[in-house]
Amino acid sequence: MTQRARIDTEGPDPARQGTALDAGPGAGSRRPATAAVAALGLSTAEVAERVARGEVNDVPVRSSRSVTDIVRANVFTRFNLIIGVLWVIMMFVAPWQDTFFGYVILANTGIGIIQELRAKKTLDNLAVIGETRPTVRRDGRAAEISTSEIVLDDLIEIGPGDKIVVDGECVETDSLEIDESLLTGEADPVVKKPGDVMMSGSFVVAGGGAFTATKVGREAYAAQLAEEASRFTLVHSELRSGISTILKYVTWLMVPTSIGLVISQLVVKNDEFKESIAYTVGGIVPMIPEGLVLLTSMAFAIGVIRLGRKQCLVQELPAIEGLARVDTVCLDKTGTLTEGGMDVTEVRPLHGADDAYVTKVLGALGESDPRPNASLQAIIDAYPDSEEWRCIESLPFSSARKYSGASFSEGDGETSTWLLGAPDVLLPAGDALLDEIEELNHQGLRVLLLARSGTDLDAPEISAGARPHALVVLEQRLRPDASDTLRYFEEQNVQAKVISGDNAISVGAVAAKLDLPGAERTVDARTLPKEQGEMAEALDANAVFGRVTPQQKRDMVGALQSKGHTVAMTGDGVNDVLALKDADIGVSMGSGSEATKAVAQIVLLNNSFATLPSVVAEGRRVIGNITRVATLFLVKTVYSVLLALLVVCTQVEYLFLPRHLTLLSTLTIGVPAFFLALAPNKERAKAHFVRRVMRYAIPGGIIAALATFSTYLLARAHYAGAGAREAETSAATLTLFLIAMWVLAIIARPYTWWRICLVAAMGAGFLLVMVVPWLQEMFKLRLVGATMPWSAVGIAVGAAVLVEFAFRWVDRRFPA
């Protein structure tokens, strides 16, 4: 079977995938009437006609969100609405000390907008075809133009290294070979002949020719892939969705509680209006875990910076969290597990051939080809030319004939002709060597035969009668870090699935060399069931899949997700784009196509698969630490709601001004949470964020609220006259601070020197406020007498003991 036939029958067929080629080559287009016209290209008048009809290569507009949409989505949130309204009110009725809480809006919104603008810029720069200036023949003359100036039926000239910028049909070919690996995953070049289809996104590796544009603009295959891939999406973040869920429930609790608090402070107590408003806001603001939203964004952003130092670009903040939760990684062999070259592993002389002589022949053959392919380049690297032989004539490698050749004048004046290529072509059928070669192929090795021909290079049957001299055994160059990375994922209970467009046996052999678990379970993807459930079963049961089409990659991701798997997909070609987009996390190599880099959430700029464990570790640090510090924020939410309810039910003045809770939040939550969120944490990512946090927050918040309110009622009974309210608030603040400090001390475990210093520094900060006169005045805190302050301390100690026992009971009763 020829190379062309194999591609037609085994490779991905865009026509069957609903792509731009679904109507067949040239559907709906007009061809130049004669070959002579085709050779000249379109005339200026014909180009103008097509431009007037709109038959131009207009690149699809990217559908990322506009700047206005991004700003609107980040500014108009439930969180910003609640805090913003309260902030504006406080600006009119209270001193500046009571408005600190509102500035978190600016920081949180700014981080969100900046990050999404980065994502927008990346998406809008998506270019499957790149900044190419193709050569177009018009009016019989060749000229370079921009891709956007190409029109339907244009005659485009191509040569080695040129990209195919639009879909078309070959008109002229001269040993033309096209690399379609970025579209199909096939590593071998495809020989093109007049009439063959050309797909945009591929490029020329050998020969030259010209083709007529049959599909331009949005109809082109690569353009349709890019347009579908570039639609804006955000990574699902359990942390963010969990926090949103908490905010939603807090809002439901806060509305009736706030109404009751407003009535209590303004109507029932009939206090001075501005002061009543200030105390009312003081009761509402701490119900909202505003700092948790900001801290989560900051933790993600700092994680992105850390990974950036390791040459890992994270295009969406929550992507590092997503990869930490992944349980299945789909790996593309080419570019992920293997590098872009080959190595000679062995040369086996045949029939008594001399090793040194074979080496000279291989060195001379390498020097004879000005454009060596990957196999010949490996030979060049292993056997440099000795310069003793002079090349008389050369025959470049062709995928059609499957071999290359050259004639040499040897140093002693003798002339010889040598062929290097596929053994099954150069050897007669049934030769005993073919069995040995087949065994090497099953090991994932590529074998070339070096043979001496008895005829000239231009002889029609040059390969007939060629005498074998040696087998050249090559292997794909494996990434040196791939094996360790696969081992890391195995240790972390993450399944690795190798998905490739290459032959399943050779892919399995590569996987086996890297010690991939289940590498022996290989499947030809053409035999996979189409029903999603059955496909999912096959994917769970096997580890290596070959001959996978782009649409199948996408279907495989969906099938795995249907079984509850969280899937990461790696890739570097246009054929990987749709699967990368549908996966929970898409990972692209920096050397990959522009499309894959644009749609992936994570880009490995150094092309090192070994960077992925760092991303997983960073994600675990963020998840573990945010889950830890979220308890601090939500304990505050619980005790704030409960305190407000107690105030409404008992019809007393609210305990705190906003400045008091700003001080408490800063010392017991904000500052320590920032440092704790950035600490090392190797704990495995766990699901059910809301449940895991609330199991501590509810008992901790209830105990803190009851103890604080008890101190407040005791202080109301103890103090009277001028300054009584300030003294009552100060006693309640002391109790709440000490309880919150004990919660912080629990969350900071296990202790290290810096964690102990952090807790001690927060305690020292509160002590400073209580003893420095101008800080006392600023925060309206002053402990009066000796009895009540020590009573407040005693109540706090008792509550701290209860919190300790409650947290330990929760750990036993509701383990994470």
C-alpha positions in Angstrom: 0.0 0.0 0.0 1.4 3.4 -0.9 1.8 6.3 1.5 -1.0 8.2 -0.2 -3.4 5.3 0.2 -2.5 4.8 3.8 -3.3 8.3 4.6 -6.6 8.2 2.8 -7.8 5.0 4.6 -6.2 5.4 8.0 -5.7 9.0 8.7 -8.3 11.5 10.0 -10.9 12.4 7.4 -12.0 15.9 7.9 -14.9 15.3 5.6 -16.3 12.7 8.1 -15.8 15.1 11.0 -18.0 17.9 9.8 -15.0 20.2 9.1 -14.3 22.7 6.3 -13.7 19.8 3.9 -17.1 18.2 4.4 -18.2 18.9 0.8 -15.0 17.5 -0.7 -12.2 19.3 -2.3 -13.3 22.3 -4.3 -16.9 22.1 -3.4 -18.7 25.4 -4.2 -15.7 27.0 -5.8 -14.9 27.9 -9.4 -11.8 26.6 -11.2 -9.8 28.4 -13.8 -11.0 27.1 -17.1 -7.8 25.7 -18.5 -4.4 24.5 -17.4 -2.9 27.5 -19.1 -5.0 29.9 -17.1 -4.1 27.9 -13.9 -0.4 28.3 -14.7 -0.8 32.1 -15.0 -2.9 32.5 -11.9 -5.8 34.9 -11.6 -5.9 38.2 -13.4 -6.2 41.5 -11.6 -9.8 41.8 -12.8 -10.7 38.3 -11.5 -9.2 39.1 -8.1 -11.3 42.3 -8.0 -14.4 40.3 -8.8 -13.8 37.9 -5.9 -13.0 40.7 -3.5 -16.3 42.3 -4.5 -18.1 39.0 -3.8 -16.4 38.7 -0.4 -14.5 35.6 -1.4 -11.4 36.7 0.5 -9.4 35.1 3.3 -11.0 37.0 6.1 -9.7 35.5 9.4 -12.5 34.8 11.8 -13.0 37.3 14.6 -12.0 35.9 17.9 -14.9 35.5 20.3 -13.2 36.3 23.5 -15.0 38.7 25.8 -14.7 42.4 25.2 -12.9 44.7 27.6 -16.3 46.1 28.5 -17.7 42.6 29.3 -14.6 41.8 31.4 -14.8 45.0 33.4 -18.6 44.6 33.9 -18.2 40.9 35.0 -15.6 41.8 37.6 -17.2 45.1 38.9 -20.8 44.1 39.1 -20.7 41.2 41.5 -22.8 40.3 44.5 -19.8 40.9 46.8 -19.0 44.3 45.3 -22.6 45.4 45.4 -23.1 44.6 49.1 -19.7 46.0 50.3 -19.9 48.9 47.9 -23.3 50.1 49.1 -22.2 49.9 52.7 -18.9 51.6 51.9 -20.7 54.6 50.3 -23.0 54.9 53.3 -20.1 54.9 55.7 -18.3 57.6 53.8 -21.2 60.0 54.6 -22.0 59.0 58.2 -18.8 57.8 59.8 -15.1 58.8 60.3 -12.5 57.5 57.8 -11.4 54.9 60.3 -14.7 53.1 59.7 -14.3 52.9 55.9 -11.2 50.6 55.7 -13.3 47.6 54.9 -14.3 49.0 51.4 -10.8 49.2 49.9 -10.7 45.5 49.4 -13.2 46.0 46.5 -10.5 47.8 44.6 -7.8 45.2 45.1 -10.0 42.2 44.4 -11.6 43.8 41.3 -8.3 44.9 39.9 -6.7 41.5 40.2 -9.7 39.9 38.4 -9.7 42.4 35.5 -5.9 42.3 34.9 -5.9 38.5 34.8 -8.8 38.3 32.4 -7.3 41.0 30.1 -4.2 38.8 29.9 -6.4 35.9 28.9 -8.2 38.0 26.3 -4.9 39.2 24.8 -3.8 35.6 24.5 -7.0 34.5 22.8 -7.1 37.4 20.5 -3.6 36.7 19.4 -4.6 33.1 18.4 -3.2 32.3 15.0 -3.3 28.8 13.5 -1.4 29.9 10.4 1.0 32.5 11.9 2.3 35.6 10.3 3.0 34.2 6.9 3.4 36.0 3.6 2.6 33.4 0.9 3.7 33.7 -2.7 0.7 34.1 -5.1 0.9 33.9 -8.9 -1.3 36.5 -10.6 -1.2 37.7 -14.2 1.7 35.2 -14.6 3.9 36.9 -12.0 4.7 35.8 -8.5 4.4 38.2 -5.6 4.3 38.0 -1.8 1.0 39.1 -0.2 -0.5 38.9 3.3 -2.7 36.0 4.1 -5.8 38.2 4.3 -5.3 39.3 0.7 -5.7 35.8 -0.7 -8.9 35.2 -2.7 -10.8 32.1 -3.8 -9.0 30.3 -6.8 -5.7 32.1 -6.1 -2.7 30.1 -7.3 -0.3 29.8 -4.4 3.3 28.7 -4.8 5.0 26.6 -2.1 8.4 25.3 -1.3 10.3 23.7 1.6 9.2 25.1 5.0 6.2 27.0 3.6 3.0 26.8 5.5 -0.3 26.0 3.8 -2.4 29.0 4.7 -5.7 28.0 3.1 -7.4 24.8 1.9 -6.7 24.0 -1.7 -6.1 21.5 -4.5 -2.6 20.7 -5.9 -2.0 22.0 -9.4 1.7 21.6 -9.8 4.0 19.2 -7.8 7.7 18.5 -7.8 8.4 15.7 -5.3 6.1 17.6 -3.0 5.8 16.2 0.5 3.5 17.8 3.2 3.7 17.4 7.0 0.1 17.2 8.3 1.1 16.1 11.8 -0.3 19.3 13.4 -3.7 18.4 11.9 -3.7 14.7 11.9 -1.1 13.6 14.4 0.6 11.5 11.7 4.4 11.9 11.9 5.2 10.8 8.3 5.1 13.3 5.5 2.4 12.8 2.8 3.3 12.8 -0.8 1.1 15.1 -2.9 0.2 14.9 -6.5 -1.9 17.1 -8.8 -5.6 16.9 -7.7 -4.8 16.0 -4.1 -6.3 18.0 -1.3 -4.2 20.5 0.7 -5.3 21.4 4.3 -4.5 24.7 6.0 -2.3 24.3 9.0 0.1 21.8 7.3 3.5 22.7 5.8 6.0 21.6 3.1 8.9 19.4 4.1 10.3 18.6 0.7 9.8 19.5 -2.9 7.7 22.3 -4.2 4.7 23.1 -6.3 1.5 25.2 -6.4 -2.1 24.8 -5.4 -5.4 26.5 -6.0 -7.2 28.0 -3.1 -10.6 26.2 -2.7 -11.6 27.2 0.8 -10.6 30.6 2.3 -11.4 32.5 5.4 -13.9 30.9 7.8 -14.4 27.9 5.5 -10.7 26.7 5.8 -10.2 23.7 8.0 -7.7 25.2 10.4 -9.7 28.4 10.6 -12.8 26.5 11.7 -10.8 24.6 14.4 -9.3 27.9 15.6 -12.7 29.7 15.7 -14.3 26.9 17.7 -11.3 26.6 20.0 -11.0 30.4 20.7 -14.5 30.9 22.3 -14.0 32.3 25.8 -14.1 29.8 28.7 -13.0 29.9 32.3 -11.6 27.0 34.2 -13.9 25.6 36.8 -12.6 26.4 40.2 -14.1 24.5 43.2 -12.5 27.2 45.5 -14.2 30.0 43.7 -17.5 28.3 43.2 -17.4 27.2 46.8 -16.8 30.8 48.0 -19.6 31.9 45.7 -21.9 29.4 47.3 -20.9 30.6 50.7 -21.6 34.2 49.7 -25.0 33.2 48.3 -26.1 31.6 51.6 -24.5 34.5 53.6 -26.6 36.9 51.5 -29.8 35.0 52.3 -29.0 35.0 56.0 -27.8 38.6 55.9 -30.9 40.2 54.4 -33.4 39.4 57.2 -30.7 39.7 59.8 -29.7 43.2 58.5 -33.4 44.3 58.3 -33.8 43.3 61.9 -30.6 45.0 62.9 -31.6 48.2 61.2 -35.0 48.3 62.9 -33.4 47.5 66.2 -30.7 50.2 66.0 -32.8 53.0 64.4 -36.3 52.5 65.6 -36.3 50.5 68.9 -33.3 52.2 70.5 -34.0 55.5 68.8 -30.2 56.4 69.0 -28.5 59.3 67.3 -28.9 58.6 63.6 -25.3 58.6 62.3 -24.0 56.6 65.1 -26.8 54.0 64.7 -26.0 53.7 61.0 -22.3 53.1 61.9 -23.1 50.4 64.3 -25.6 48.8 61.9 -23.0 48.7 59.2 -20.6 47.4 61.8 -23.0 44.4 62.2 -23.5 43.7 58.5 -19.9 44.0 57.1 -18.3 41.2 59.1 -21.0 38.8 57.8 -19.3 38.9 54.4 -15.9 37.0 54.1 -14.6 39.8 51.8 -11.0 39.1 52.5 -11.3 35.5 51.5 -12.2 36.5 47.9 -9.2 38.8 47.7 -6.9 36.2 49.3 -7.9 33.5 46.9 -7.2 35.7 43.9 -3.8 36.7 45.4 -2.9 33.1 46.2 -3.6 32.2 42.6 -1.7 35.2 41.2 1.4 34.5 43.3 1.2 30.8 42.2 1.2 32.0 38.6 4.3 34.2 39.3 6.1 31.3 40.9 5.3 29.0 38.0 6.4 31.7 35.6 9.9 31.5 37.0 9.9 27.8 36.0 8.9 28.7 32.4 5.3 27.8 32.9 2.7 30.2 31.7 -0.7 29.9 33.5 -3.3 31.8 31.4 -6.2 31.5 33.9 -5.7 31.8 37.6 -7.7 28.7 38.7 -5.8 26.5 36.3 -3.2 25.6 38.9 -6.1 24.5 41.2 -7.6 22.5 38.4 -4.5 20.5 37.6 -4.0 19.7 41.3 -7.5 18.0 41.2 -6.9 16.1 38.0 -7.1 12.3 38.2 -6.5 11.5 34.5 -3.8 13.0 32.2 -4.1 12.4 28.4 -0.7 12.7 26.8 0.1 13.2 23.2 3.2 11.2 22.4 4.9 13.5 19.9 6.2 16.6 21.6 5.2 15.4 25.1 6.9 12.1 25.7 9.3 12.4 22.8 11.5 15.1 21.4 11.7 16.2 17.8 14.6 14.1 16.7 15.9 10.5 16.5 19.0 8.7 17.6 21.0 5.8 16.1 21.0 3.0 18.7 22.7 0.3 16.7 24.2 -0.5 13.3 24.2 -4.2 12.5 26.6 -5.1 9.6 25.3 -7.9 7.4 27.0 -10.7 5.6 30.4 -9.9 7.0 30.4 -6.3 6.1 33.3 -4.3 7.6 32.2 -1.9 10.5 34.6 0.9 9.5 33.5 0.8 5.9 29.8 0.9 6.8 30.6 3.9 9.0 32.2 5.7 6.0 29.2 5.0 3.8 26.7 6.3 6.4 28.8 9.5 6.9 29.0 10.1 3.1 25.2 9.5 2.7 24.5 12.0 5.4 26.6 14.6 3.7 25.0 14.0 0.3 21.5 15.3 1.2 21.2 19.1 1.7 17.8 18.7 3.4 18.0 15.6 5.6 14.9 14.2 7.2 14.9 13.2 10.9 16.3 9.7 10.2 19.2 10.9 8.1 19.9 13.7 10.6 20.3 11.1 13.3 22.9 9.3 11.1 24.7 12.6 10.4 24.9 13.2 14.1 26.3 9.7 14.8 28.6 9.4 11.8 30.1 12.7 10.5 31.5 12.7 7.0 35.2 11.8 6.7 35.5 13.9 3.5 37.4 11.1 1.8 34.5 10.3 -0.6 33.1 12.7 -3.2 29.4 12.7 -4.0 28.8 12.3 -7.7 25.0 12.2 -7.7 22.3 12.1 -5.0 18.7 10.9 -4.8 16.8 12.6 -2.0 14.5 10.6 0.2 10.9 10.3 -1.0 8.0 8.9 1.0 6.8 7.4 -2.3 9.8 5.3 -3.0 10.8 4.9 0.7 14.5 5.3 0.2 17.3 7.8 -0.7 20.6 7.2 -2.4 23.8 8.5 -3.7 26.8 7.7 -5.9 30.3 8.3 -4.6 33.8 8.4 -5.8 35.8 6.7 -3.1 39.2 7.7 -2.1 40.9 5.0 -4.2 39.0 6.1 -7.3 36.4 3.3 -7.2 32.8 4.4 -7.7 29.9 3.0 -5.7 26.1 3.6 -5.4 24.3 3.2 -2.1 20.7 3.1 -1.0 19.3 3.8 2.4 15.6 3.2 3.2 12.7 0.9 4.1 13.8 -2.7 4.3 10.5 -4.0 3.0 11.1 -2.0 -0.2 14.8 -2.8 -0.7 14.5 -6.5 0.3 12.6 -9.2 -1.7 9.4 -10.6 -0.2 10.1 -13.5 2.2 13.7 -12.5 3.0 14.7 -13.9 6.4 15.9 -10.4 7.5 12.3 -9.1 7.5 11.3 -11.2 10.5 14.2 -9.7 12.5 13.2 -6.3 11.4 9.6 -6.8 12.3 10.6 -7.7 15.9 12.6 -4.5 16.1 9.6 -2.5 14.9 7.4 -4.1 17.6 9.9 -2.6 20.1 9.1 0.9 18.8 12.3 1.1 16.8 12.7 2.3 13.2 15.0 0.2 11.0 16.6 1.4 7.8 18.5 -0.9 5.4 21.8 0.2 3.9 22.3 -1.6 0.5 24.7 -1.3 -2.4 23.2 -1.1 -5.8 24.8 -2.4 -8.9 23.1 0.1 -11.2 23.1 3.9 -11.7 20.8 6.1 -9.6 18.6 7.0 -12.6 18.0 3.3 -13.4 14.3 2.5 -13.3 14.8 -0.7 -11.1 17.7 0.6 -9.0 16.5 -1.2 -5.9 16.3 -4.6 -7.6 19.2 -6.8 -6.7 20.6 -4.3 -4.2 23.0 -6.1 -1.7 22.3 -5.5 2.0 25.3 -4.3 4.0 23.8 -3.2 7.3 20.7 -2.5 9.4 20.6 1.0 10.9 18.4 0.9 14.1 16.9 4.2 15.2 14.6 5.2 18.0 12.6 8.3 18.7 14.3 10.6 21.2 12.5 10.3 24.5 12.3 13.3 26.8 14.8 12.5 29.6 12.4 13.7 32.2 9.3 12.0 30.9 9.8 8.7 32.9 10.2 10.5 36.2 7.1 12.6 35.5 5.0 9.6 34.7 6.2 7.9 37.9 5.2 11.0 39.8 1.7 10.8 38.5 1.5 7.1 39.3 2.5 7.9 42.9 -0.2 10.5 43.1 -2.9 8.1 41.8 -3.2 10.0 38.5 -3.9 7.8 35.5 -1.8 8.5 32.4 -3.3 7.8 29.0 -1.1 8.1 25.9 -3.2 9.2 22.9 -1.5 9.5 19.5 -2.1 9.5 15.8 0.8 7.1 15.2 0.7 3.4 15.0 -0.6 1.9 18.3 2.2 -0.7 18.6 5.0 1.8 18.2 3.3 4.2 20.6 3.0 1.3 23.1 6.7 0.5 22.8 7.6 4.2 23.5 5.3 4.1 26.6 6.8 0.9 27.8 10.3 2.4 27.6 9.1 5.1 29.9 7.6 2.5 32.3 4.1 3.8 31.8 1.7 1.6 33.9 -0.4 -0.5 31.5 1.8 0.2 28.5 1.2 -3.3 27.2 -2.6 -2.5 26.9 -2.6 -0.8 23.5 -5.6 -0.1 21.3 -6.1 1.0 17.7 -8.5 3.8 18.1 -10.3 2.8 14.9 -11.7 -0.1 16.8 -13.1 1.9 19.7 -16.8 1.9 20.2 -18.6 5.2 19.3 -21.1 5.0 22.2 -19.8 7.2 25.0 -20.4 4.8 27.8 -18.7 1.9 26.0 -15.8 4.2 25.0 -15.4 5.2 28.6 -15.1 1.6 29.7 -12.4 0.9 27.0 -10.5 4.0 28.1 -10.5 3.0 31.7 -9.3 -0.5 30.8 -6.4 0.6 28.5 -3.5 3.0 28.7 -2.2 3.5 25.1 -4.2 4.5 22.0 -2.9 4.8 18.5 -4.4 6.1 15.2 -6.5 8.6 17.1 -8.3 11.3 15.0 -8.8 14.8 16.3 -12.5 14.3 16.8 -11.8 11.0 18.7 -9.5 12.9 21.0 -12.3 15.2 21.9 -14.8 12.3 22.3 -12.3 10.5 24.5 -12.0 13.5 26.8 -15.8 13.6 27.0 -16.1 9.9 27.7 -13.6 10.1 30.6 -15.5 13.1 32.0 -18.7 11.2 31.8 -17.2 8.6 34.2 -16.5 11.4 36.7 -12.9 11.8 35.9 -11.2 15.2 36.0 -9.1 15.3 32.8 -6.0 17.1 31.7 -5.0 17.0 28.1 -1.6 17.8 26.7 -0.8 18.5 23.1 1.1 20.7 20.7 -0.7 20.4 17.3 -3.8 21.9 15.8 -5.3 18.4 15.9 -5.2 18.7 19.7 -7.0 22.0 19.9 -10.6 20.8 20.4 -9.6 18.1 23.0 -7.6 20.7 24.9 -10.5 23.0 25.0 -13.0 20.4 26.2 -10.6 19.0 28.9 -10.8 20.3 32.4 -7.3 21.5 32.0 -5.5 22.0 28.7 -1.6 21.9 28.7 0.4 22.9 25.6 4.1 22.9 24.9 5.7 26.2 24.1 6.9 24.9 20.7 3.4 23.8 19.8 1.1 25.5 17.3 -0.3 29.0 18.1 -3.8 27.5 18.3 -2.9 25.0 21.1 -1.0 27.7 23.1 -3.9 30.0 22.8 -6.6 27.6 23.9 -4.6 25.9 26.7 -4.8 27.1 30.2 -1.2 26.1 30.9 1.7 26.5 28.5 5.0 24.9 29.2 7.3 27.5 27.7 10.4 25.3 28.2 8.7 22.4 26.4 9.5 20.3 29.5 6.9 17.8 30.6 8.7 17.6 33.9 7.2 21.1 34.8 3.8 19.5 35.4 4.6 18.2 38.9 5.5 21.8 39.9 2.1 22.9 38.7 0.4 20.1 40.6 2.4 21.0 43.7 1.6 24.7 43.4 -2.1 23.9 43.0 -2.0 21.8 46.1 -0.4 24.5 48.0 -3.1 27.0 47.0 -6.0 24.5 47.7 -4.6 23.3 51.0 -3.8 26.7 52.3 -6.9 28.5 51.2 -9.0 25.7 52.7 -7.0 26.2 55.9 -7.4 30.0 56.1 -11.0 30.0 54.9 -11.9 28.7 58.4 -10.7 32.0 59.8 -12.9 34.0 57.6 -16.0 31.9 58.0 -15.7 31.7 61.8 -16.0 35.5 61.6 -19.0 35.2 59.3 -20.8 32.8 61.6 -20.2 34.8 64.8 -21.2 38.0 63.0 -24.5 36.6 61.9 -25.2 35.1 65.3 -24.2 38.3 67.2 -26.6 40.3 65.0 -29.4 37.9 65.7 -28.7 38.1 69.5 -28.7 41.9 69.3 -32.1 41.9 67.5 -33.6 39.4 69.9 -32.4 41.2 73.1 -32.9 44.8 71.7 -29.5 46.1 72.8 -27.1 48.3 71.0 -24.8 46.5 68.5 -21.4 45.7 70.1 -18.9 47.0 67.5 -18.2 49.8 65.1 -16.7 48.8 61.7 -13.2 50.0 62.9 -13.3 47.4 65.7 -14.0 44.6 63.4 -11.4 45.9 60.9 -8.8 45.7 63.6 -9.9 42.2 64.7 -10.0 41.0 61.1 -6.6 42.4 60.3 -4.8 40.9 63.3 -6.6 37.5 63.5 -7.5 36.9 59.9 -6.1 39.2 57.2 -2.4 39.4 57.9 -1.9 35.9 59.2 -4.0 34.4 56.5 -1.8 36.1 53.9 1.3 34.4 55.2 -0.4 31.1 55.9 -1.8 31.0 52.3 1.7 31.3 50.9 3.3 28.6 53.1 4.5 25.3 51.7 1.7 22.6 51.6 2.0 19.2 50.1 -1.4 17.9 51.2 -3.3 16.2 48.5 -6.2 18.2 47.0 -9.6 17.1 48.5 -13.1 17.8 47.2 -16.1 19.3 49.1 -14.4 22.6 49.9 -17.6 24.1 51.5 -18.3 21.1 53.7 -14.7 20.8 54.9 -14.5 24.5 55.9 -18.0 24.8 57.5 -17.5 21.8 59.8 -15.0 24.0 61.7 -16.5 27.4 61.1 -20.0 26.7 62.5 -19.0 25.4 66.0 -16.1 27.9 66.2 -18.4 30.8 65.3 -21.2 29.8 67.6 -18.8 29.5 70.6 -17.1 32.9 69.8 -20.5 34.7 69.4 -22.0 33.3 72.7 -18.8 34.1 74.7 -18.5 37.6 73.2 -22.1 38.4 73.8 -22.0 37.1 77.3 -19.0 39.4 78.0 -20.9 42.3 76.5 -24.0 41.8 78.6 -21.8 41.4 81.7 -20.1 44.7 80.8 -23.4 46.5 80.3 -24.4 45.4 83.9 -21.0 46.5 85.2 -20.5 49.9 83.6 -22.7 53.0 83.8 -22.4 56.7 83.0 -20.2 58.5 80.6 -17.8 56.3 78.6 -19.8 53.1 79.5 -20.5 52.2 75.9 -16.9 52.4 74.9 -15.9 50.3 77.9 -18.5 47.7 77.0 -17.3 47.5 73.4 -13.7 47.3 74.6 -14.4 44.3 76.9 -16.4 42.5 74.2 -13.5 43.2 71.7 -11.0 41.7 74.1 -12.9 38.5 74.5 -13.5 38.1 70.7 -9.9 38.9 70.0 -8.6 36.2 72.3 -11.0 33.6 71.0 -10.1 34.5 67.4 -6.4 34.3 68.3 -6.9 30.7 69.6 -8.7 29.8 66.3 -5.7 31.2 64.5 -3.3 29.2 66.7 -5.2 26.0 65.8 -5.2 26.8 62.1 -1.4 27.6 62.2 -0.5 24.1 63.3 1.8 22.3 62.9 4.0 25.0 64.4 7.2 26.2 62.9 9.4 29.1 64.2 7.8 31.5 61.8 4.2 30.4 62.5 4.9 31.0 66.3 6.4 34.4 65.5 3.4 35.2 63.3 0.8 34.4 66.1 2.9 36.3 68.7 3.2 39.3 66.4 -0.5 39.6 66.0 -1.0 39.4 69.8 1.6 42.1 70.2 -0.2 44.3 67.7 -3.4 44.2 69.6 -1.6 44.9 72.9 0.0 47.9 71.2 -3.4 49.3 70.3 -4.6 48.9 73.9 -1.7 50.7 75.5 -0.9 53.5 73.0 -3.1 56.5 73.7 -3.6 57.8 70.1 -4.4 54.2 68.9 -6.9 53.9 71.7 -8.5 57.1 70.6 -8.4 56.1 66.9 -10.1 52.7 67.5 -12.3 53.8 70.5 -10.9 51.1 72.7 -10.1 51.6 76.4 -10.2 48.9 79.1 -11.7 50.4 82.3 -11.0 49.0 85.8 -9.6 45.6 86.7 -12.6 43.3 87.3 -14.2 43.5 83.9 -11.1 43.1 81.7 -10.0 40.0 83.6 -13.6 38.6 83.5 -13.4 39.1 79.7 -10.1 37.2 79.7 -11.6 34.4 81.7 -14.6 34.0 79.5 -12.3 33.9 76.5 -10.1 31.2 78.0 -13.1 29.0 78.7 -14.4 29.6 75.1 -11.0 28.7 73.7 -11.0 25.4 75.5 -14.4 24.7 74.1 -13.2 25.6 70.6 -10.3 23.2 71.0 -12.5 20.3 72.0 -15.1 21.1 69.3 -12.5 21.1 66.5 -11.1 17.7 67.8 -14.5 16.2 68.0 -15.2 17.4 64.4 -12.0 15.7 63.2 -13.1 12.4 64.7 -16.8 12.7 63.8 -16.5 14.2 60.3 -13.1 13.3 58.9 -12.0 15.2 55.8 
